[in-house]
Amino acid sequence: MSLKDKARKLLSEFRGDDYALGIGILNEIGDYAEDYGKSVLLISNDTYLDSAVRPIKKSLKQNKLKLAGNRVFRGADPNAPREDVYRLAGYIHTFEPDSIIVVGGGSTIDALKAANILASLGHYSPEIDTYFGTGMVTEALKHSKNHLIPTIAVQTASSSGAHLTKYSNVTDLISGQKKLIVDQAIIPDQSFFDYQISETMPLKVTLDGAFDGMAHCLEVFYGIDPENYDLEKEIASTAVELIVENTPKLINDLKDTKAREALGLATDLGAYSIMVGGTNGGHLTSFSLVDVSSHGRACGIMNIYYTVFFAPAIEDQLQVIGDIFARNAYLEEKIDGLEGRELGEAVARGMINFAREINFPTKLSELDGFTDRHIERALKAAKDPQLEMKLKNMPIPLDASMVDEYMAPILEAAKTGDLSLIKNME
């Protein structure tokens, strides 16, 4: 079975009939939307997504569905700023649609998830901060006669997998800090990804998305519980190999449809990963870098260094990931027989070699605008109780009292690229 076929099989097991994926499938959306009623609020970003919006509007018209407000409304800026969340909630309040179709990458989909919460549960709390953390939306729904408005999420970029997951990241641009809603209730009712649409994504967005998907797989695989190890091994190894094999092909040809499909399948598997287990170090640190880096770029850099820190606890996982980088000629040294930190550093070097081949940064100091204040912010955020789940999800769990001793050296290593600065736990 090919890697792509294996990926399709895994995704079918994951979401079944609630997810449509492939090439040229957007003309089916009206058939799904009409199940929810006649009025549809359509959210989409910029004109470069016109290739997605046109067939959607045509499908809605064929099914005699009405656009709420008689127009397409703008989505969210990168990192889902809370201002955009409140603006989108205002559209929902104003037009009271029967359903919502949101077209975009992770930021727009995440913002719409949060906006749906505010619009539907405003009587419970009109503040988005109420819903940060795990299970807070479900708790609010228990005390409400209302429900979230049915949502169809149309993904346009191979990246976060937001169209498939229970997560919504929202950013406070003033403080430069991102926070997270985690709740089964916010999973979109239906999801679509026409991989051909991702050909409109520029190279930087494409690379950031690839590393976002890889981060989901690596972090979950590193911290997976024994019960789900075999499943996550299959998910992560399939996705990471698809990314490593196909991302370089897009450097010279952004419209390589086969490579786009492979990357879409891989990042969708990343979404499957974060529904099987939780992310940890890379994601936690990325939340404090929103003003200098995309989410995927920050995670891609940080996972190099967390790999070394976690190495003594994840030797089996590192053999699997290391073999992938070795098969694809990014890891020259033999890793059979390596253990602990030595194994972690070898795999980290393979990750660095892959990133460098596609001109992707490997150090925080390579990010425009990065300063030591970002390290201070990241250390402070790691002690925030609302982000405690990320510390607990680590294969070597930390608590707030251990952050300065162990996380600070990881961040210093990530700033300079010096792996030797990382301090392993005894």
N, C-alpha and C positions, 0 to 999 in steps of 0.2 A: 504494500500500500504506500502510495506517495505521501510526502509530508502534507500536501494540500488536502488530499483525500482524508488523511487522519485528522486534520484540523476540522474539516467539514463534519466528520462523524462526531467529534467531541462537541462541536457547537450545536449540533442537532440534539445531542443528549442533554445539553445545557438548557436551551430555551425552547426547543420543539417548534410548534406552530406560531409561537409569539414572536418569532424572529424571521425576517426575510432577508437573505443575503445573496449576492451574486452580481451579474452584469445586466443592466437594463430592466430593473424591476420597479422603478418608481411609479410607473403607470398603474400599479395595483393599489396604491394607497387609498384612493377613494372607496374601494370595496371594504376596507377596514374601518375608515372613518365614519361611514354611514351607519354603522352599528351603534354609534354613540349619540346620534342626533343630526340635525340639519345645519347647525352653526359651528364653524371651525375657525379658531384663532390661529393664524399662520405666522410663525416667528422665523425670521431668517436674516442672516447677515449679508453684507456687501454684494455687489453686482456679480462678482466672480462665481457666486453660487446660483446664478441664473439658470445654468444647465440643470440644476436640481429643482429649482422652483417651478420652471415652466411645465415639466411633465406632471408635477404634483397638482398645480392649478388646473391643468387640463383634466386630470383624473377626478378632481373634486367636481368640476363642472359636469363631466359625464355622469356623475352620480347625483347631480342636482343638489349639491351641497353649497352653502352660502359662506363667503368669507366674512367673518366678523369684522366690522369696521370698514369693509369693502377695500381692504388693502393688506399688504404684507408689512408686518412690524419688525423693526430692527431688533436683533438679538443683543448679545453682550460683548463687551470688550474682553481682551485676554485676562485670564484669572478670575473671571466672574465677579467683578466689583459689586459690593453690596448696593451701590447706587443703581446699577442696572437691575438688580433683583427687585428693588422697590418699584422701579419704572415698569418692569414687566408685570408685576403684581397689579399695578394700576390699570394696565390694559385688560387684565382678566376681570378686575372689579367692574370696569366700565362696560365691557361688551358681553360679559356673562356667557361665554361660549359653551356649547355642549361638549366640545373636545378641543384639544390643542395639538397642533402639529408643529414641532420645533425642528428646524433644519440648521445644522451647524456642527462645529467641533465640540470638544469637551466643555469649554467655557460657557457657550450659549446654552447647551443642554443642562449643565449644572445650575446656571442662573435660573433657568425656567423651572427646574425642579423646586428650587427654593422659593421662587415667586408663587408657584402653585400652592405651596404650604401657607404662605402669608395670605394669599387671596382667599383660600378655603377655610383657614383657621384663625383669621384675624380677630374674631371675637374671643378666642382663647388667649392669644397673645399677638399683638401687632409688631413685635420685635423679633427679628430673625435670630438674635442671640439666644432666645428661648429654646431653639431647636438644635443648637450645636451639641454634638455628642452622639451617643448611641441610643436609639429607640425612643427619642423624645417626641417624634411625630406620631408614632403609634400610640404613645401615652396620651397625647392631645386628642387624637381621634376617638379614644375611649370616652372622652368627656364632651363630645360634640355630636350634633345631629348631622353635621355636614360631612362631606367626603371630598377627597382630592378629585380634580377634574381629569377625566381620562386623557392620557397623553400618548401621542405617537412620536417617537424620537427618530429622526433621520440623520444618521451620522454622515459626515462629509470628509473627515480626516482620520487616517489610521493613527490612533493615539490612545486616548484615555479609556475608551470603551464605555463612556458615560451613558450611551444609549441602552446599555445592558445591566447597569449596576445600581446598587442601593446607596451610592455616595453622591454628595453634592459639596463641592469645595466653594467657599465664598471668601472674598478678600476685602479687608478693610484697607483701602489705599492710603489712608492717613497714617496708620500705624505700620503699614507695610507687612501685615500679618494675615495669613490665610487660616481659616478654621473649617471644620468639617462636620457635615450632617451625615449620619450613618443610619439608614432605616429601610427595612424591606418595603415600607409603604410607598416609597418614592421611586421604585423601579418603574420605568415606563411600561404602559400596558401593552404596547406594540413597538417593535423596533425594526428599522430598515437600514441597510447599508449597501448601496450600489457602489461597488469598488471603483468603477470607472469614474465616478464623480470625484474621487480623490486625486485624479490627474490634474485638477485645477489647483492643487495645493503647491505653493512654492517650495523650493528645496529646503530652506531652513525649517519650515513647519513640518515637512516630511521627515527630516532627521530627528527633530524634537519628538515627534510622535512615535517614531521607531523606538527611541530610548525610553519613552514613557511606557510603551507596551512591554519592553524588556524589563523595566523596573518592576512592574506589577508581577511578572513571572518570577524574577530573581528573589524579590523580597518575600513573597509568599512561600516559594520553594525553600528558601533559607529557614523560615520559621515554622514550617508546616508540622502539624501534629502527626504522630505515628499512624493514626487511623486513616488519614487522607494522603499519606506519603505517596503511595503508588499512583493514585489519580493525579496528584499535582506534579509528580515526576513526568508523567505522560504529557500533561498540558504544557508545562514549562519547557521541557526539552524540545517539543515540537515547535513551540512559538519562538524560542530563542534561535533555533537553527534556521527557521524561515527568515527571521530578521537578519541574522548574520550572513546568510547566503544572498539575500535579495536587495538589501539596502544599498550596497555598492553599485548595483545595476542602475539605480535611479539617479546616480550622480550625473551621468551623461545623457540620460533619457528619462525625463520626468513622466513621459507618456507611455512607458513600458507597462502595458496593461497586465501582463502576467506577473511582473514584479509587484505592481500595485495590489493585485489580488492577493499575492502571498503576504504582503505587509498587512493588508486588511484582515486576513485570516489570523495572522499572528497577534495583532493587537486586540482582536476580538477574544482570542484565547487569554490575553492578559486580563480582560474583563472577567472571564470565567475564573481565572486565578483568584482575583480579589473577592469573588463570591464564595470561594472554597476556604480561603484563609485571609489573613490581614497583612497589609504592608507595614513597614516599620521605619528603620533609620533613614533611608534615602528620602522617603516621603516626608517624614517629620522635619528634616532639615530644609527641604525644598519650600516649606510653608513660610520660611523666613527670608527667602531670596526672591520674592515676587517682583521686586522693583528692579532687579538686575538680570533676571533669567526667566525663561519659560519654565513651566513645571517639569516637562520631560527632560530639558537640558540640565536642570539642577539635580534631578534624580539620577540621570545618566552619569554625571560627575561623581556624586556622593556614593553611589553603589560600588565604585571601584574601591573606596577606602573602607566602607563598612564590610566589604568582603574580607579584608585582612583582619579586621577586628573580630568578626564572627567565626573566622576559619576554624579554630579548635572545636567548635560545636557543630560544624556543618561539613565534615570531611566527605561524606557520601555525596552530598549535593554538589560539592566542588569538583568531584571526579566527573560527574555527569556534565556540568557546564564546561569544565576544562576540556573535556574530550571534544565538545562542539567547536570551541575555538581552535583546538589543535587540528581537527579535520579540515577546517577552513583556512589553515596556514597562518593563524594569528598567534600561535603558541608553539615555539620551536622546541622548548625543553620538554623532556618526558616527565609526566606528572605521576606515573605509576610509582608507588613507593613513597611519595611525598606525603607529609602529614602536617597537621596544624598550621601554624603561621607560614611555614615554608610553602605549603600547598596554596594557602590563600594569596600569598604574594605572587606566585606563578600565575594563578588564574587572573589576578588583578592586572598583571602585565599583558595577558592576552586581551583583556578588555580595553586596555590603553592602546594596544596596537590596532585593534579594530577601529576604535574611535579616531585615531590619528589618520588611518587610511582614508576616512571619509571627511576629514577636516572638522572633526567634532572636538570641542574642548575637553580637556582631561583634568583641569585644575580650576579652582574657584577664582584664582587671580587672573584667569583669562577672560572672565566676564567683565564687560564694561560697567564701571561704576561700583564694583565690589570693593568693600573696605572691611576693616576689622570690626566695624559696628555691626556688620551682618553676622559675624560670629557671636558677638554679644547678644544680639537679638535671638539667634537660634538657640543659644544656651538658656536664655530666659524662657523662650517658648516651650522648650522641652520639659520645663518644670510646671507648665500650665496643666491643671487637672483635666481640662477639656481635651487635651492631646495625650493624656496618660496612656491611652490604648496603644499608641505607637511604641512607647517604651516597653510595655508589657508584651507586645507582639514580637519583640526582638528574639532571635535564637539565643542570645545571651541577654536576658531581661535586665533592665536598669530601673531604678526608681529615681525620684528627683534628687535625692541626696548623693547620687553617684554620677550625676551629669557632668559636673565640673572636672572630676577626676578622669573619666573615661571618654566622654564625648568631646571635650575641648581638644584633646590631642588628635582625634579623628578629623576635626574641622581644621586644625592647623596643618595636618598632613594634606588635606584636600586643597588648602590654599596654596601650598608650595609644591605639591606633587611628591613629597618625600615620605614614602611608606614607612620609613624607620621611626617616624615620630609617633606612630600609633601604639598605644599601650594595651596589651592584652591582659585580661583578668587572669590572676594566678589560680 
